[in-house]
């Protein structure tokens, strides 16, 4: 598939999505959002892909929404009138959908791990798009910012749900209410960033982590584990998790991957995983539409 504003590359078990508007510091557009969702669909559907890295071309990761529209950049009605295309609107809801949220919700739904390699400025949607990613690595000179209040709007991309869960409510409020741009070192101290790297070492470090996942962990186990942990963030009692864990342990414990994992450990050899997310997920997946889990 050909893309206009991103690059999509698969090398072994790792897919890399690169935002590719370097002349604009990869400023976010509707086209970029649609292409990133399409690339995530490709990665999820490919059993050969075991992890996804998201990064930016050139000096920036993503400098936020493209502000070429001037003062009406965030006015959905004005943008729809100017472009002839309206934002999608859910049935019975008068408010257009936030395009950043359409991307982050797709990332949330992934069955493959997603790693952010933040190679430069990550501001606005450039910061919030990383929140549903599983791990964030950053260049040591990168800067981040949840700058929405400084632009007269509010946080988007479902970040009012994701950010407090990633860094805690106090840190989330400080960053969003000050609207300041802060160095990656502050993001590391605040729990947003996992590790800092010289820029040239960033993608190799992200790939090493992706390959560690691909080598050590069964793909069906990773797919289930990712969804179990993210979705249990909203559970109101540990019994909800216990019911789900019990299903998971029962199903995976009887699988060929479980037998292979134990024998590989006992025989001190690498495991050979044969189960695939496209064909071998348990019969109860997805579970979250059942009344007891909603």
N, C-alpha and C positions, 0 to 999 in steps of 0.2 A: 504494500500500500504506500502511495506517495503522499507526503505531507508538505505543507507550505511553510509552517512556522515551528515545527519540531523535527527532530531526528529520532528515528527508532532503529536500534541496532541490537541484534542478538549475537552474543559470543559465548558459546558453550551454554552453561546453565543460567547465564545472567543476561537480562534485557536492560538496556539503558535508554531512557527517554531524556532527550536533551532539548530544552527550550531554545529555539534558534532564531532569535531576533537580536543578535549581539549589538547592532547599531543603536538599538533602543533599550539596552540592558535587559532584553527579554521581557519588556513590558507586556502585560497580560491583555489578551484580546479574546473576543468570543470565538474566533477561529482557533486560537491556541487552546482554549478550553475544550472545544469539540474534538480537536485532534488528540489532545492528551487522553480524553476519555476513550477514544477509538484505540489508541495505543495500549491503554490498560486492558481493554477488552481483548486485544491480540495476545498480550502477555498471559492473561488469565486462561485463555483457551488453549495455550501451547503447553503441553505436558513437559516439553523439554526445558521450558523456562522455570527456574526454581526460585528466583528472586529478581526484583526490579530495582534499579537505581534511577533516581531522578536528579538531573543537574541542569546547569545552564551553559550556553556557549559564550565564549568571550569572558569579559571581566565580571559580569553580574550573574547572579542566580535568577532573580526576577525582581525588577524594581517596582512592582505593583501594577495597578491598572494603568493602561496607556491613557495619559491625560491629554491626548491630542484634541479631544472634544472640548477642551476648555472648561468653563464653569458649569456646563451642562453634562459633564462626563458621567455623573452618577444619577442623572435624571432619566429614569427608564422611559418615561413617556416621550421626552424630547429625543432620546436616542432612537426609539422606535419610529418616530415621525421622520427623523432625518435619514434613517436607513431603510425604511419601509418594512421593517421586520420587528415584531414584538417579542418580548421575552415570554417563555412558556408560563402559563398560568394554570395552577391546579384547579380542577373542577370545584366550584363552590367557594373559591378563594379569590378575592379581588386583587390580590397583590402578586405582581410578577415574581417568578423565581429568581433568586440570586445565582448568577452564573458561577461564581466561585464555589457556592454550596453544591452545585451540581457536580463539580469536580471532586470536592472533598468527600461527598457522600459515595461517589464511585470508588475512591480510594478506600474508604471505610469498608466497602463490600468486597474488597479483594480477597482472594484465597492464596495469593502469593505475598510474601513479605515485601515491603516497600521501604527503601533506604534513601534518605535525602542526602545528597552530597552538595552542600551549600557553598558554592565556590566564590561567591561575592555577595553584593547587596541583595537582601531578601526582605522586602518591605511590603506592607499591605498584604495583598493576596500572595505575594512572594513568601511571606512568613506564614500566613494561615494555611496555605496549601500543604505545608509540611507537617501540620499537627496530626492528621490521621495516618501519616507515615510512621513506621514502627521504630525507626532509629534515625537520628539526625547527626551527621558529621558536618563539620564546617572548616573552611579555610581559616587560618589564624587571623587574617585581616578582614574577614567578612563582617558585615554589619546587618543588623536586623531591626525591624520596627513594626509595631502594631499601631499605625499612625492614624487610624480612622477618625478619632475625635478631633485630631488636628486638621482634618479636611472637612469637618462639619458633618460627618456621618457616623455610623456605628460599626463595630466589628461584624464581619460577614463570614461566609464559608463555614457556617456552623461552629465558628471558633468560640462562641459563648458556651458551647458544650465541651469542645475539645481542650481549649487552653487551660481552664482550671483543673482538668483531670490530668494534664501533662505536668503542670508546674505548681498547682495549688492556687487557691482563690486569691490570696494576698498578692502573690507575685503577678498573677494574671491581671488583677485590678491595677497594680502599679504601672505595668507596662502599657495597658490600654488607656488609662486615664491621663498619664503624662504624654502619651503619643510620641515619646522620644525614640530616636534611632540610637541603638546601643551596640557596643562591640560584641563580637562572638564570645569573648571571654566572660562577659556578663551573662550571656545565654548559657554558658557552661556552668557558671556558679548557680544559676537559677533553675537548673535541671532541664532546660530546653534542649541543650546540645550534649551529645554523648562524648565527643572528643574533638580536639582542634588539631589541624595538620597544616604544614606548609602547603601552599596551593598545588605544587607539583605532586605532592604525595596524597592529595585528597581522594582522587578517584581510585588509585591503587588500594588505599585503605578501605574505601567503600566496597570495592570488588572483593578484597580479602574477606570481609565480613559476609558478603553474599555467598562466596564460595564455601565458607565455613558452614553456613546453613545448608547449602546444597549437598555438602559432603557428609555431614554428621546426622542429618535429620530426615526421616521419611516424609515424602511430600504430602501424603494424606494427613499425617500427624501434624505437619506444619499448618496445613490449610485449616484443620479443625481447631488447633490451638490458637491460631490468630483470631478466628472468629469468636471462640469461647472467651478469651480474655477481654477483647474489646467490648463484646456485648454484655458481659457480666459487670461492666462498670456502672450499668444502670440498674442492677438487681437490688432489691430492697432487703434481702435477707440471704445469708450464706446457704440456706436450704435450697434456694433456687439454683445456685451453683452446684450443690451436692447432687441434685436430681440430674442435672446436665452431665456432670462428671461421671456419674454412675452409668449413664447411657454410653458415654464415650469410652470408658474403661472396658465395659462389657463388649462393645463392638470391636474396638481396636485390639483388645486382648486376645480375641479369637482369630485375628487376621494373619495372613502369611507374612506381613511386614513385622508383626510382633515376634513371630517365631524366628524370622531372619535377624531381627535386632538382638535377640537374646543369644542366638548361636554365634553371631559375629562377635559379640562381646566375649563369650566363653572361649571361642577359637582365636581370639586376638587378631582379627582381620577386619578390613572395611566391610560394611554391610552393602548388599546389593538390593536396593528397593525396587519392587516390581509393581506395587499398587500406584494408581494414578488418580489425581483429583477428578479428571474428566469422566472416569468410569467407575471408580471404586469408593465413592463417598458412602457412608452408612445410610440406611433407608430413612432415618429420621432427620437427615440434613436436607434443607435448612429447618431449624426447629423454632425460630423466633416468632413465627406467626401463630404458634399454638397459644391458647389463652393463658396458660400458666407462665409463659415466658414474655408476654407482651407487657 
